[in-house]
Amino acid sequence: MHRVVVLLSLFGCVSLGASNVHLHGAETPPMTVGSRRALLVGCTSYPACQSIRSLKGPANDLPLFKAMLKEQFGFQEDDITTLLGWESDTSTRPTRANIVRGFERLIADAKAGDQIVILISGHGTQVPVPQTGGRTTDPSEDDDLNEVYLPADVEAWDGQKLPNAIVDDEFETWLNALADKGAHVWVTFDTCHSGTMTRAIEGEAPAEVSRMVLPDELKIPAPADRRGTGPSGQDDKVSARVPAKRRESGGTLTAFFAAQSFEEAPELPRPADAARVPGNYFGLFTYSLVKAMQRPNKPNSYRDLSQSILNLYCSERGARGPTPVFEGDLGQQVVGTRKWDHEIGYGVRLRNGQYQINAGELHGFTPGSVLRVHDSGDVEPESAQGYLKVVSATASNSVGVPCAADGQSVVTALQLLETSRCLMSTRNLGDTRIKLHLRIDDTVASSTAESLRGAVNRIPPASRDLFVLHPEASSADWILHLVSPTTAKEDYRLEVQEPTGILSPLSNRIPEARLKGEATAKRPSLPLATLQPARAIRPIPSSSDARELERLTDQLTDDVRKIFIWQNVWRVAEGVNGEAPAGDLTLTVKVEREGEEILNPPQLYAGESVEVQLRNEGVRHWWVSCLFLGSDLSITQWASGSLPRGGQFRPQIATVNSDSEGVEGFVVFASPVTTEREEPKYEFLEQGGMADLERTRALKGESTSPFGQLMETASSGKETRGLSRTSAEQPSVMLRSWVTRAPLR
């Protein structure tokens, strides 16, 4: 199983994010069927800039891709615009003007339901973001670099720009314009965005050629020359995202990228044993994509297609790069009208004699749980191929063995497909259940007490299984207390006018040892018992008000789910064995207090400004996902993407307010890019806070940063989503912690 590093930073109460439950896939009805059009762009030579090395692959990529569109998706010759080479017909050259004209024509003609396919093949590079007054004009670029595509008529750096180059923001504008008109857009970038040129032995045809032009070959100044600080070169790039989003037009946008922003995208002879002659060179990504579409089990969705491509990469290249990136509406049918709103289950593969599942304890796949195995196209219980029992699990991966279940005997040799998925059949919750004590004041009317008991009993089984009722408060960690107005005031300092249910923790759920630090006059360590914990306040309706009783049940159901997820994220993070390799990832929390800079303080105070910084100081590239857990049980994904060696996220600056107190923190999961072809995803854990309505965020961001940003830079190929891949490494954890207090006086 793969290595997951978890950096954990705890601090005061915050309500971040919105509830987001990971559901099994539901297929939406087919959408409007429109026309089909494609724009294929391939640059092989660069007459205006002789320093750019010519490519062989695009001349073969485009005919291969074009044949796929015709044979598998019914495109006609007139549906496809091809810009390739340096032909005598200037209208077919892949110049900037022709590429712009091609996109403008697509946008002008686009209608709701149209299928639009775009392939961009050739060289890419990076250029400095324009600056004004010493500051970059594009704050979305965390490394002050724009990714650019090099058309055939690109020229060398003129001191300010690359004449005729196409910047990532331009692609973003065009692609969103198409999707906003209701079209279903699939774009593939088989180019580099950074990396190192693979050079061949002099006089010998190279086995592998990079589609990357180094900035110095175009006379582009190094990033440090422009910024004055930070690492130079390409490896400080931080990722961004092309998120799937609902558009009023019904349009969709799916983007495939051949490499991450710090990798090179190669072209090479294919098949692998082909002679090294120009007619056999293809972009590795384009060739793999077409090969995946030619398999008997043709992918249904872009998500299925991405998984097939990754499997080809793993089988042919092992841990060698690059790492393709897949973004946007991956649930959309490949050049089709159907859509699966949610990912259906989790991938399972037979590796080294083990059934490895790319989901673990954070997904509910705990040891002892029983899983159904299906092909992704049919997930009804009666269609199960077989069953697996989880025998071991880490935060995001697990291992299963065949077992009998639901009347089906053991299938000892499951015939797994590339699209096989695991779904939960029976979950073993073990000791992870919430220990809840129900207390009712003697002064509360019996009818009101029955209303609360009834609401608890009506919680649906899926959520009811998440907790057990304990008769004694001493053995419980949460209490649901039905109080009279008098008790509410005396015990909870609350002013209420009617009997009220208060859901509150009975104990601190994070070990106090993690919060201890050196106590000074400027940094006192106060006992956790003095904290005012987050709690849910639920008015109890009369037994005759059916609508309000149903509302109370819904509220308690949501509360239980949030408590369970929040507690178990901490539990899994605390239980992960080990730390990140020394010198690799560092998570730093910094506060300035009375002129003194304090790193990783155990406590924070309202009104203080804090800076959170995540760096990769090691030699490996990492997938990173940073979750923020508030004491009100909120969970928000603050950052997600690839963090290359020597890279860092731009610091998050935030202010602590006095709305609440409590233990909170960051959980940062990280996996090596070399062993994970696609980023493990954790956004399904996001949820809103459980606290009463008067509570608001304790941490309010002051500046735009990668932690909250969902950039839509359609050509950058940065922050990714998709299925986790299993590997041989074990998970580990790194922690950071503090508590929010009332203002320091």
PyMOL commands that set and color helices and strands:
alter all, ss='L'
color gray80, all
select helices_A, chain A and resi 58-73+77-79+90-92+96-109+168-180+215-218+223-227+278-280+284-293+302-317+361-363+381-383+430-432+446-457+461-464+473-475+485-492+512-515+528-530+546-575+683-685
alter helices_A, ss='H'
color red, helices_A
select strands_A, chain A and resi 5-10+27-28+36-42+80-84+115-121+124-128+131-132+135-136+145-149+166-167+184-190+209-210+252-257+266-269+281-283+325-328+339-340+346-351+354-357+370-375+386-393+398-403+420-426+434-440+467-469+478-483+500-505+536-539+585-593+596-599+603-605+609-616+622-629+635-643+652-656+662-672+699-701+732-741
alter strands_A, ss='S'
color yellow, strands_A
deselect
rebuild
show_as cartoon
